[in-house]
Amino acid sequence: MAISMEDIKKLRTMTGAGMMDVKNALEETGGNLEKAVQLLRERGIAKAAKKAERAAKEGFVGSYLHHNGKIATLLELNCETDFVARNEQFQTLARNIAMHVAMANPSYRSRDEVPAEALEAERAILAKQAKEEGKPEPVIAKIVEGRLNKFFEEQCLLEQRFIKDDSKTIEEIVKEAIATIGENIQVGRFARIAIGE
């Protein structure tokens, strides 16, 4: 089947993928745009995992100031090159994650950054709650681990559901950006200021 230039351009616009990747995806899916988008996303996520090892020493500081002037955030988003740091799509991602931080108020970037003392304190609280609910002793440890995962989803930025699309986590939208942009992208530091908090 011959793939038209119009379809190639359309798919490139939709995905941001390279010309040959788009052409190959269209050929493999028999010209079906939806299937080609899915195929490119699947391949992009796999490529994103490989790129995670590369150094991300450039970047952009995204900011967000809520319309009422009472909440503001700054967020460091890192990439590999200055070229990507100046890219509008990359900067928009930084601003979107900064807005997410303002609304979701994460305490940590990832579960690896939760201090051991805070983790043990949370485990103790969750175990006590499970006992007070009358849960049997043998299952309390499993209940605690399950609820601890919920704690991570609420407190760790990368595990939080994105406020603009709750079908994805912040980590997933970063991986999608890696697949589209073609460089390693890492969320760095962030700071949130809110009046009265």
N, C-alpha and C positions, 0 to 999 in steps of 0.2 A: 504494500500500500504506500502510495506517495504521500508524504507529509507536506502540507502547504506552509509557506513562509508565514502566512497569517496566523496559523495555529501555533507555530513556534514562537512568534512574537507575543501572542496572547498568553501562552503558558509561561514565558519568561517574565512577563508583567505580573502574572499571578504569583509566581514563586520566587523570582529573583535568581533562579538557577542559571548556570552557564548554557551557552548555545548548544554544545554537543550533548550535555546532560539532558536538556529538554528534548532534543531531537531523538535521542536514544529512548527516552521514556515514552514518547509518543509512538515510536515504532514498536516498542514492546507491548504497548497497550492497544495497538490497532487504531490509534488516533483518538482514543477516548480521553478527553481532557480531565475528567474527574479522577479516573484511574491513574492517569499520568501524574497528577498532583499528589495523590496518595503514595505512589511509587517513589517520587522525588522526596517526599517527606520522610518515608521510611529509610531511604538511603542517606538522607541528610542527617538524621538522628544517629545513624551508625558512624558517619564521618565525624560528627560532633564529638563522639566519645574518643576518637583517635586524636582530635585536635586539642583535647583537654590537657594533654601533657605539655603543650607548647607554652612558652613564656608570654604572659600578657602584661607588658610593661608600659604601654601607652593607654590612653583612655580619655574619659570625659566625665565631668562632674555635673550630674543632672540635678535640677532643683525643682521644688514645688512650693508654692505659697497658696494656701487655701483662700478662697474668695473673701472670707471674712477677716483675713489677716491674723488669725489666731493659731494657725498651725503652719509650720514650715519644715521642709526637709532638704537635706543635701545627700547625694548618693554618688559614690565613686563606681564607675563601670569601666573595667579594663579590657583592652584588646591588644593585638600584637603590633599594629602599625598606626602611625599618625594619620595615614590615609583613611583608615576605617574610623578612627576617632573623630574625624571631621565629616563623616558620612551622616546624612540627615536621618536615615533609618536607625543607625546606631544611637544617635543623640535622642531620637524620639523614644527608643527603648529605655534609655537612662532616665528620661523625664517621666515615663510611665511607671517605672519601678519606684522612682522617688515619690510619685503621687500615691502609689500603693502603700509605701512606708508610712505616709501621712495618715492614711485611713486605717490601715491594719495594725499599726504600732507594734512591729515585731521587736523582741528583746535581743535576739541573736541572729547572726547571718545563717548559720547552719547548726545541726545538732552536735557537730564536733566542737563547737565553741561554747556550748553550755558548760559552765564550771561544774566540776565533780560534786562540790558541796551543794549546789542548787539542785542537781540531779538526785542526789541522795535525799535531800529534804523533800523533794516532790514525790519520790518513791515512798517515803515514810508516810506522807499525807495520804497518798492513794491507797496504801496498804491499810491504813487506819480506817479510811472510808469503806473499803471492801469488807473489813471485819464488822464494822457497825451496821452494814447492810445485811449481815448474817451469811455472808458467802463462806463456803467450806474452805478450810485451811489449805488443802492441796491445790485448789484453783486460784488462790489469791495471787500467786506470783504471775500467772498468765493474765489475770485481770489487770494487774499493775502494769505489765508490759504493754498491753493493749491501750490502756489509758495514757501511758507515757507517750505512745505514738501520737495520740490526740494532742497531748501537751506540745510535742515537737511541731505538729501541724499548725498550732495556734501561735507558738512563740518564735519559730525559726523562719526567717524570711523566705529561704529557698523552698520550704515545704508548704508555705501558705498558698491558698487558692488565690489566683490573680483577681483583683476586684473588678477588672473590666471583662473578664471571661473566666468564670469559676469552674469551667471544665478543665482548666490547666493550672498547674502550679507555676510559681515564679521560675523554678528550675527548668520546667518544660518550655516556657517561653524563651528563656535564655538559650536552651539547646536548639530551638527552632531558629533563633537568630543566628546561631553559629552555623547551622546548615545553610541558611540563606546567604549570609555575609561571607562565609568561608574562612573565618578566623576564630581562634579561641577567644571566648568572652567570659570574663569572671566578674561577679558582683564583689566589689571591695567593701570599704567602710561606708557606713551611713549614720546620719544623725537626724534626730527629730526633736523639734521644739514646739511645745504647745503651751499657750497661756493658761495658767492655773493648774498645771499638772506637775 
